[in-house]
Amino acid sequence: MEIDKIKAMLEEKMRELNERAHDIDDELSETPDDDWSENAVESENDEVLESVGNLALKEIGQIKLALSKIDAGTYGVCEKCEEKIPPKRMEALPYATRCVGCS
């Protein structure tokens, strides 16, 4: 896959994740319901939303690292063994930092 296409795809994914994280923050900051039983359900939902938000933030960090590696010319190189990461792995996980053997 061409590096410009990878970069554009990563940037688009990061925009989507930022939007999702923002939506989650908005929902988590809503005023709780006065009804005790409804509040309990909302509390459980909030825990799930927080987990999803944390995963989105983690993935954003991984994408930012991949984009910085593209800019530095080190994208697709294993951090551990410094060998080229196979293209199939990079297609499956475009922000992979290690080859399969080193993961």
VMD Tcl script that builds the backbone (N, CA, C; Angstrom):
set m [mol new atoms 309]
animate dup $m
set s [atomselect $m all]
$s set {name element resname resid chain x y z} {
  {N N MET 1 A 0.845 -1.183 0.000}
  {CA C MET 1 A 0.000 0.000 0.000}
  {C C MET 1 A 0.889 1.244 0.000}
  {N N GLU 2 A 0.503 2.221 -0.770}
  {CA C GLU 2 A 1.261 3.457 -0.896}
  {C C GLU 2 A 1.217 4.249 0.414}
  {N N ILE 3 A 2.348 4.817 0.798}
  {CA C ILE 3 A 2.479 5.504 2.085}
  {C C ILE 3 A 1.512 6.684 2.203}
  {N N ASP 4 A 1.249 7.394 1.105}
  {CA C ASP 4 A 0.306 8.523 1.151}
  {C C ASP 4 A -1.111 8.039 1.457}
  {N N LYS 5 A -1.463 6.887 0.905}
  {CA C LYS 5 A -2.789 6.322 1.181}
  {C C LYS 5 A -2.878 5.874 2.634}
  {N N ILE 6 A -1.811 5.290 3.139}
  {CA C ILE 6 A -1.783 4.850 4.538}
  {C C ILE 6 A -1.929 6.061 5.455}
  {N N LYS 7 A -1.184 7.107 5.154}
  {CA C LYS 7 A -1.232 8.313 5.978}
  {C C LYS 7 A -2.640 8.911 5.974}
  {N N ALA 8 A -3.256 8.992 4.810}
  {CA C ALA 8 A -4.613 9.542 4.713}
  {C C ALA 8 A -5.603 8.677 5.480}
  {N N MET 9 A -5.451 7.360 5.376}
  {CA C MET 9 A -6.346 6.446 6.082}
  {C C MET 9 A -6.173 6.583 7.594}
  {N N LEU 10 A -4.936 6.697 8.065}
  {CA C LEU 10 A -4.678 6.870 9.494}
  {C C LEU 10 A -5.230 8.207 9.992}
  {N N GLU 11 A -5.060 9.260 9.212}
  {CA C GLU 11 A -5.579 10.565 9.607}
  {C C GLU 11 A -7.102 10.553 9.686}
  {N N GLU 12 A -7.756 9.880 8.745}
  {CA C GLU 12 A -9.219 9.778 8.762}
  {C C GLU 12 A -9.682 8.974 9.975}
  {N N LYS 13 A -9.000 7.872 10.258}
  {CA C LYS 13 A -9.347 7.051 11.420}
  {C C LYS 13 A -9.177 7.863 12.699}
  {N N MET 14 A -8.132 8.670 12.787}
  {CA C MET 14 A -7.902 9.488 13.967}
  {C C MET 14 A -9.005 10.540 14.117}
  {N N ARG 15 A -9.454 11.123 13.012}
  {CA C ARG 15 A -10.562 12.082 13.074}
  {C C ARG 15 A -11.823 11.409 13.610}
  {N N GLU 16 A -12.107 10.213 13.108}
  {CA C GLU 16 A -13.285 9.465 13.577}
  {C C GLU 16 A -13.183 9.153 15.071}
  {N N LEU 17 A -12.017 8.706 15.512}
  {CA C LEU 17 A -11.835 8.371 16.916}
  {C C LEU 17 A -11.923 9.607 17.809}
  {N N ASN 18 A -11.368 10.730 17.354}
  {CA C ASN 18 A -11.470 11.974 18.119}
  {C C ASN 18 A -12.920 12.405 18.261}
  {N N GLU 19 A -13.674 12.257 17.178}
  {CA C GLU 19 A -15.094 12.603 17.215}
  {C C GLU 19 A -15.839 11.682 18.188}
  {N N ARG 20 A -15.543 10.397 18.129}
  {CA C ARG 20 A -16.191 9.441 19.022}
  {C C ARG 20 A -15.839 9.745 20.479}
  {N N ALA 21 A -14.569 10.041 20.746}
  {CA C ALA 21 A -14.148 10.357 22.116}
  {C C ALA 21 A -14.844 11.626 22.613}
  {N N HIS 22 A -14.994 12.610 21.737}
  {CA C HIS 22 A -15.684 13.854 22.097}
  {C C HIS 22 A -17.150 13.576 22.423}
  {N N ASP 23 A -17.803 12.746 21.601}
  {CA C ASP 23 A -19.206 12.384 21.843}
  {C C ASP 23 A -19.355 11.660 23.182}
  {N N ILE 24 A -18.418 10.787 23.487}
  {CA C ILE 24 A -18.460 10.060 24.753}
  {C C ILE 24 A -18.298 11.021 25.924}
  {N N ASP 25 A -17.356 11.950 25.800}
  {CA C ASP 25 A -17.174 12.955 26.857}
  {C C ASP 25 A -18.453 13.758 27.079}
  {N N ASP 26 A -19.098 14.141 25.983}
  {CA C ASP 26 A -20.358 14.889 26.093}
  {C C ASP 26 A -21.411 14.077 26.829}
  {N N GLU 27 A -21.523 12.812 26.463}
  {CA C GLU 27 A -22.539 11.963 27.090}
  {C C GLU 27 A -22.230 11.721 28.568}
  {N N LEU 28 A -20.964 11.552 28.891}
  {CA C LEU 28 A -20.589 11.317 30.291}
  {C C LEU 28 A -20.791 12.555 31.161}
  {N N SER 29 A -20.798 13.733 30.553}
  {CA C SER 29 A -20.951 14.954 31.338}
  {C C SER 29 A -22.411 15.374 31.510}
  {N N GLU 30 A -23.333 14.578 30.966}
  {CA C GLU 30 A -24.753 14.894 31.124}
  {C C GLU 30 A -25.163 14.760 32.589}
  {N N THR 31 A -26.154 15.543 32.977}
  {CA C THR 31 A -26.676 15.514 34.346}
  {C C THR 31 A -27.372 14.187 34.609}
  {N N PRO 32 A -27.062 13.533 35.737}
  {CA C PRO 32 A -27.691 12.251 36.046}
  {C C PRO 32 A -29.200 12.385 36.243}
  {N N ASP 33 A -29.896 11.290 35.996}
  {CA C ASP 33 A -31.352 11.231 36.168}
  {C C ASP 33 A -31.688 11.231 37.657}
  {N N ASP 34 A -32.822 11.838 38.016}
  {CA C ASP 34 A -33.258 11.874 39.419}
  {C C ASP 34 A -33.776 10.524 39.898}
  {N N ASP 35 A -34.279 9.724 38.982}
  {CA C ASP 35 A -34.813 8.401 39.333}
  {C C ASP 35 A -33.649 7.481 39.706}
  {N N TRP 36 A -33.706 6.907 40.922}
  {CA C TRP 36 A -32.606 6.088 41.425}
  {C C TRP 36 A -32.324 4.889 40.534}
  {N N SER 37 A -33.352 4.164 40.108}
  {CA C SER 37 A -33.134 2.967 39.287}
  {C C SER 37 A -32.600 3.345 37.906}
  {N N GLU 38 A -33.088 4.431 37.362}
  {CA C GLU 38 A -32.589 4.898 36.068}
  {C C GLU 38 A -31.137 5.362 36.208}
  {N N ASN 39 A -30.826 5.983 37.313}
  {CA C ASN 39 A -29.466 6.442 37.573}
  {C C ASN 39 A -28.501 5.259 37.662}
  {N N ALA 40 A -28.945 4.146 38.249}
  {CA C ALA 40 A -28.106 2.951 38.349}
  {C C ALA 40 A -27.777 2.398 36.967}
  {N N VAL 41 A -28.781 2.367 36.092}
  {CA C VAL 41 A -28.569 1.887 34.724}
  {C C VAL 41 A -27.610 2.823 33.989}
  {N N GLU 42 A -27.819 4.128 34.147}
  {CA C GLU 42 A -26.944 5.106 33.498}
  {C C GLU 42 A -25.507 4.963 34.000}
  {N N SER 43 A -25.353 4.675 35.276}
  {CA C SER 43 A -24.020 4.506 35.851}
  {C C SER 43 A -23.295 3.326 35.206}
  {N N GLU 44 A -24.008 2.227 35.012}
  {CA C GLU 44 A -23.409 1.067 34.342}
  {C C GLU 44 A -23.038 1.419 32.902}
  {N N ASN 45 A -23.930 2.137 32.228}
  {CA C ASN 45 A -23.642 2.548 30.852}
  {C C ASN 45 A -22.427 3.469 30.795}
  {N N ASP 46 A -22.297 4.334 31.788}
  {CA C ASP 46 A -21.156 5.243 31.842}
  {C C ASP 46 A -19.838 4.476 31.945}
  {N N GLU 47 A -19.837 3.391 32.706}
  {CA C GLU 47 A -18.622 2.582 32.837}
  {C C GLU 47 A -18.215 1.997 31.494}
  {N N VAL 48 A -19.201 1.531 30.746}
  {CA C VAL 48 A -18.924 0.984 29.415}
  {C C VAL 48 A -18.411 2.084 28.498}
  {N N LEU 49 A -19.062 3.242 28.540}
  {CA C LEU 49 A -18.628 4.364 27.708}
  {C C LEU 49 A -17.198 4.793 28.044}
  {N N GLU 50 A -16.863 4.817 29.328}
  {CA C GLU 50 A -15.497 5.170 29.723}
  {C C GLU 50 A -14.487 4.188 29.143}
  {N N SER 51 A -14.816 2.907 29.172}
  {CA C SER 51 A -13.919 1.898 28.611}
  {C C SER 51 A -13.728 2.101 27.115}
  {N N VAL 52 A -14.829 2.347 26.424}
  {CA C VAL 52 A -14.762 2.586 24.986}
  {C C VAL 52 A -13.948 3.852 24.704}
  {N N GLY 53 A -14.169 4.881 25.498}
  {CA C GLY 53 A -13.415 6.127 25.336}
  {C C GLY 53 A -11.934 5.931 25.570}
  {N N ASN 54 A -11.584 5.148 26.577}
  {CA C ASN 54 A -10.171 4.876 26.859}
  {C C ASN 54 A -9.518 4.100 25.721}
  {N N LEU 55 A -10.253 3.141 25.144}
  {CA C LEU 55 A -9.725 2.400 23.996}
  {C C LEU 55 A -9.516 3.323 22.799}
  {N N ALA 56 A -10.454 4.246 22.596}
  {CA C ALA 56 A -10.320 5.205 21.492}
  {C C ALA 56 A -9.083 6.082 21.695}
  {N N LEU 57 A -8.868 6.541 22.923}
  {CA C LEU 57 A -7.691 7.375 23.207}
  {C C LEU 57 A -6.397 6.606 23.007}
  {N N LYS 58 A -6.403 5.335 23.384}
  {CA C LYS 58 A -5.213 4.501 23.191}
  {C C LYS 58 A -4.919 4.343 21.696}
  {N N GLU 59 A -5.963 4.084 20.916}
  {CA C GLU 59 A -5.780 3.915 19.482}
  {C C GLU 59 A -5.327 5.224 18.833}
  {N N ILE 60 A -5.830 6.355 19.305}
  {CA C ILE 60 A -5.386 7.658 18.799}
  {C C ILE 60 A -3.884 7.815 19.038}
  {N N GLY 61 A -3.425 7.422 20.217}
  {CA C GLY 61 A -1.992 7.496 20.521}
  {C C GLY 61 A -1.165 6.629 19.582}
  {N N GLN 62 A -1.668 5.431 19.285}
  {CA C GLN 62 A -0.963 4.531 18.373}
  {C C GLN 62 A -0.923 5.108 16.963}
  {N N ILE 63 A -2.012 5.727 16.549}
  {CA C ILE 63 A -2.059 6.338 15.218}
  {C C ILE 63 A -1.107 7.523 15.142}
  {N N LYS 64 A -1.071 8.342 16.188}
  {CA C LYS 64 A -0.138 9.482 16.206}
  {C C LYS 64 A 1.304 8.996 16.087}
  {N N LEU 65 A 1.619 7.904 16.780}
  {CA C LEU 65 A 2.971 7.342 16.692}
  {C C LEU 65 A 3.257 6.879 15.266}
  {N N ALA 66 A 2.289 6.195 14.643}
  {CA C ALA 66 A 2.473 5.729 13.266}
  {C C ALA 66 A 2.684 6.904 12.319}
  {N N LEU 67 A 1.910 7.976 12.502}
  {CA C LEU 67 A 2.062 9.156 11.650}
  {C C LEU 67 A 3.431 9.806 11.844}
  {N N SER 68 A 3.911 9.826 13.080}
  {CA C SER 68 A 5.245 10.400 13.311}
  {C C SER 68 A 6.327 9.520 12.684}
  {N N LYS 69 A 6.099 8.205 12.670}
  {CA C LYS 69 A 7.053 7.292 12.026}
  {C C LYS 69 A 7.040 7.486 10.508}
  {N N ILE 70 A 5.868 7.760 9.948}
  {CA C ILE 70 A 5.796 8.044 8.516}
  {C C ILE 70 A 6.621 9.283 8.216}
  {N N ASP 71 A 6.435 10.333 9.016}
  {CA C ASP 71 A 7.179 11.581 8.808}
  {C C ASP 71 A 8.679 11.391 8.982}
  {N N ALA 72 A 9.063 10.495 9.893}
  {CA C ALA 72 A 10.489 10.253 10.164}
  {C C ALA 72 A 11.109 9.249 9.192}
  {N N GLY 73 A 10.260 8.584 8.389}
  {CA C GLY 73 A 10.772 7.590 7.449}
  {C C GLY 73 A 11.039 6.231 8.080}
  {N N THR 74 A 10.494 5.989 9.267}
  {CA C THR 74 A 10.729 4.711 9.947}
  {C C THR 74 A 9.470 3.857 10.035}
  {N N TYR 75 A 8.434 4.236 9.316}
  {CA C TYR 75 A 7.175 3.486 9.340}
  {C C TYR 75 A 7.391 2.096 8.744}
  {N N GLY 76 A 6.849 1.101 9.410}
  {CA C GLY 76 A 6.936 -0.267 8.913}
  {C C GLY 76 A 8.205 -0.993 9.308}
  {N N VAL 77 A 8.971 -0.407 10.226}
  {CA C VAL 77 A 10.198 -1.034 10.713}
  {C C VAL 77 A 9.965 -1.456 12.162}
  {N N CYS 78 A 10.279 -2.711 12.472}
  {CA C CYS 78 A 10.081 -3.246 13.819}
  {C C CYS 78 A 10.952 -2.501 14.825}
  {N N GLU 79 A 10.335 -2.066 15.921}
  {CA C GLU 79 A 11.072 -1.347 16.970}
  {C C GLU 79 A 12.091 -2.232 17.668}
  {N N LYS 80 A 11.850 -3.533 17.682}
  {CA C LYS 80 A 12.723 -4.436 18.429}
  {C C LYS 80 A 13.873 -4.971 17.577}
  {N N CYS 81 A 13.534 -5.622 16.466}
  {CA C CYS 81 A 14.596 -6.250 15.659}
  {C C CYS 81 A 15.056 -5.373 14.498}
  {N N GLU 82 A 14.352 -4.274 14.259}
  {CA C GLU 82 A 14.661 -3.305 13.215}
  {C C GLU 82 A 14.557 -3.864 11.799}
  {N N GLU 83 A 13.844 -4.981 11.653}
  {CA C GLU 83 A 13.571 -5.538 10.333}
  {C C GLU 83 A 12.276 -4.918 9.810}
  {N N LYS 84 A 12.077 -5.006 8.498}
  {CA C LYS 84 A 10.858 -4.489 7.885}
  {C C LYS 84 A 9.682 -5.365 8.316}
  {N N ILE 85 A 8.603 -4.719 8.754}
  {CA C ILE 85 A 7.386 -5.440 9.129}
  {C C ILE 85 A 6.683 -5.847 7.833}
  {N N PRO 86 A 6.275 -7.118 7.705}
  {CA C PRO 86 A 5.631 -7.565 6.471}
  {C C PRO 86 A 4.400 -6.719 6.125}
  {N N PRO 87 A 4.229 -6.436 4.834}
  {CA C PRO 87 A 3.099 -5.611 4.388}
  {C C PRO 87 A 1.738 -6.141 4.831}
  {N N LYS 88 A 1.565 -7.453 4.862}
  {CA C LYS 88 A 0.273 -8.019 5.294}
  {C C LYS 88 A -0.046 -7.596 6.723}
  {N N ARG 89 A 0.974 -7.584 7.595}
  {CA C ARG 89 A 0.748 -7.162 8.983}
  {C C ARG 89 A 0.401 -5.677 9.031}
  {N N MET 90 A 1.092 -4.875 8.248}
  {CA C MET 90 A 0.829 -3.433 8.240}
  {C C MET 90 A -0.554 -3.136 7.671}
  {N N GLU 91 A -1.023 -3.968 6.735}
  {CA C GLU 91 A -2.379 -3.784 6.217}
  {C C GLU 91 A -3.403 -4.112 7.299}
  {N N ALA 92 A -3.137 -5.193 8.038}
  {CA C ALA 92 A -4.073 -5.617 9.082}
  {C C ALA 92 A -4.055 -4.669 10.271}
  {N N LEU 93 A -2.876 -4.170 10.624}
  {CA C LEU 93 A -2.707 -3.292 11.784}
  {C C LEU 93 A -1.776 -2.150 11.378}
  {N N PRO 94 A -2.325 -1.104 10.747}
  {CA C PRO 94 A -1.491 -0.053 10.168}
  {C C PRO 94 A -0.621 0.721 11.166}
  {N N TYR 95 A -0.881 0.547 12.459}
  {CA C TYR 95 A -0.033 1.229 13.440}
  {C C TYR 95 A 0.816 0.231 14.228}
  {N N ALA 96 A 1.049 -0.944 13.646}
  {CA C ALA 96 A 1.915 -1.945 14.291}
  {C C ALA 96 A 3.323 -1.361 14.426}
  {N N THR 97 A 3.937 -1.631 15.575}
  {CA C THR 97 A 5.306 -1.144 15.794}
  {C C THR 97 A 6.309 -2.285 15.846}
  {N N ARG 98 A 5.785 -3.520 15.839}
  {CA C ARG 98 A 6.656 -4.705 15.881}
  {C C ARG 98 A 6.172 -5.750 14.888}
  {N N CYS 99 A 7.111 -6.531 14.412}
  {CA C CYS 99 A 6.761 -7.649 13.541}
  {C C CYS 99 A 6.090 -8.733 14.394}
  {N N VAL 100 A 5.517 -9.725 13.749}
  {CA C VAL 100 A 4.807 -10.783 14.479}
  {C C VAL 100 A 5.744 -11.513 15.427}
  {N N GLY 101 A 6.951 -11.794 14.985}
  {CA C GLY 101 A 7.913 -12.526 15.815}
  {C C GLY 101 A 8.313 -11.785 17.069}
  {N N CYS 102 A 8.316 -10.470 17.036}
  {CA C CYS 102 A 8.736 -9.666 18.205}
  {C C CYS 102 A 7.563 -9.211 19.065}
  {N N SER 103 A 6.325 -9.429 18.582}
  {CA C SER 103 A 5.180 -8.982 19.363}
  {C C SER 103 A 4.894 -9.875 20.532}
}
mol reanalyze $m
mol bondsrecalc $m
mol representation Tube
mol addrep $m
